[in-house]
Amino acid sequence: MGIDIAVFLIVFIAMEWVAWALHKYVMHGFLWYLHEDHHVPNTQRWWQKNDFFAFFFAVPSFLCILFGTQLGAPSWVAAFGFGIMAYGAAYFFVHEVIIHRRLKWPVSQNWYIQSLIQAHRAHHKVATKHGCICFGMLVVPLKFYKKSLAKN
């Protein structure tokens, strides 16, 4: 059980850097055509082509959970899948609910939440493939934390 918790936590934490790298080098790279409508939204539809990136994480997460719980793989394999899934849930909540307000829930004025929002706004100041900053989601550059702490 201890190894499962460790694997879960390590994968959850590591997913921030995996997501950062995929965002910077894949979404703003060769798969820009899927990500572009996130920077220049099509207001005629609720969904974005960018939403399909969820499947890039959902498929390996599902397979790890399936193999680790039902098909005889070690339990830490399922913990790996649950770590990916938990990061995906956190990403969805932060990105879609808190930052882009695709679901209208109240947003905290907490310094951490405000730091995430400010960093993501800085990322979206550029509507093109090149020149963006702040590719992370749950960990952002220190200057955004300092700015938010100064306001609170």
KALINVEN-V109259 format. One record per residue. N is the residue number from 1. SS is DSSP state (hx for helix, st for strand, lp for the rest). Layout:
# KALINVEN-V109259
n = {N;N}
ss = {SS;SS}
This chain:
# KALINVEN-V109259
n = {1;2;3;4;5;6;7;8;9;10;11;12;13;14;15;16;17;18;19;20;21;22;23;24;25;26;27;28;29;30;31;32;33;34;35;36;37;38;39;40;41;42;43;44;45;46;47;48;49;50;51;52;53;54;55;56;57;58;59;60;61;62;63;64;65;66;67;68;69;70;71;72;73;74;75;76;77;78;79;80;81;82;83;84;85;86;87;88;89;90;91;92;93;94;95;96;97;98;99;100;101;102;103;104;105;106;107;108;109;110;111;112;113;114;115;116;117;118;119;120;121;122;123;124;125;126;127;128;129;130;131;132;133;134;135;136;137;138;139;140;141;142;143;144;145;146;147;148;149;150;151;152}
ss = {lp;hx;hx;hx;hx;hx;hx;hx;hx;hx;hx;hx;hx;hx;hx;hx;hx;hx;hx;hx;hx;hx;hx;hx;hx;hx;hx;hx;hx;hx;lp;hx;hx;hx;hx;hx;hx;hx;hx;lp;lp;lp;lp;lp;lp;lp;lp;lp;hx;hx;hx;hx;hx;hx;hx;hx;hx;hx;hx;hx;hx;hx;hx;hx;hx;hx;hx;hx;hx;lp;lp;lp;lp;lp;hx;hx;hx;hx;hx;hx;hx;hx;hx;hx;hx;hx;hx;hx;hx;hx;hx;hx;hx;hx;hx;hx;hx;hx;hx;lp;lp;lp;lp;lp;lp;lp;lp;lp;lp;lp;hx;hx;hx;hx;hx;hx;hx;hx;hx;hx;hx;hx;hx;hx;lp;lp;lp;lp;lp;lp;lp;lp;lp;lp;lp;lp;lp;lp;lp;lp;lp;hx;hx;hx;hx;hx;hx;hx;hx;hx;hx;lp}
